[in-house]
Amino acid sequence: MSLAKYDVIATWRDIEALASDLAIDKNVRTPRSAIAYLSDSNLINQQEHVALRTLLKLRNEITHASDFPYTYNEVQKIITDAKTVLSKLKKILE
């Protein structure tokens, strides 16, 4: 499971970096503001917004909580959904 936890953090870091690249000169300073910017700018749809919020929640639980209530399969689904959004955002930057 520790490899999956690392993948969650790495995926979030990639999304946050892309959001910052897309939001040049915008106020994107927190993880929530990165998601809000992507959503408000119509770069992601509602389903993708939920996927990123879910990833952020999971990332926060990994880094800040002692309890980890997710199964391996749940973590893999969250990562897969987030990586789909990540691929979409990368295409926007190309």
N, C-alpha and C positions, 0 to 999 in steps of 0.2 A: 504493500500500500504506500510505502514511502516514496516510491518512484512516481506513483500517480499524484501524490501531494506535490511533489516537485513540478510535475507537468502542469498542475493547476496554477502554481505561482508563476511559472515561466510563460504560460499562455496569457495570464493576466498582464504580466509585464509587457508582452508583445502588443496586446490590445491597447494598453495605456500609452505606449510609445507611438503607435499609429494614430491614436486620437490626438495626441499632442502635435504630431506632424500635420494632421488635417486641420487642426484648430490654431494655426499660426496666428499670433496676435489676438487670440481670444483668451478668456479667463478660464482655463482648464487646469486647475491646480489640485483637485482631489479626484479620487476614483469615481465618486458619484457625479462630479461635474463632467468628467470625461464621457460617461454614459449619457448624461443629459445633453451634452453638446452633440453627440452623434445622433441622438433621437430628435432633438429640436431642429437640427440641420437636415433632417430627413435622409440621413446617410444609412440609418438602420430602421427597420420596421418594428412594430410592437412586439412581435415574436422574438426578434433578435434582441430587442431591449430587455425582454424578460430573460433571455439566455445569458446576457452579460450581467444582469443583476444577480442571477443565480450563481454565476461564476464568482462574482465579487463576494457574495455571501459565503461561499465555500472557501475562498481564499482567506477571508477574514477569520473564519472558524479555524482554519489550519494555522494561521499565524498568531491568533490571539486567544483561542479557547482551548481548554484542556479536554473538552468533550468533542468527539468526532462521530456523529450519528449516521454517517453515510456508508453505504456498501461500496465495494470496488466497482460494481456495475453502474451504480448511480453516479459515481465520480467520472467514470469513462463516458457516460452519456453527456454529462455537463461539459466535459472537455471537448467532446466531438461537436456539440452544438456551438460552443464558443469558437472553435477553430473554423467552423463554417463561416461565422461572422468575420473572423480574422481574414480569411481568404477573400471575402467580398471587399473588405476595407483595403487590402493590399492592391486589389485590382483598381480601385479608385485612385490610388497614388501612382499607378503606372502611367 
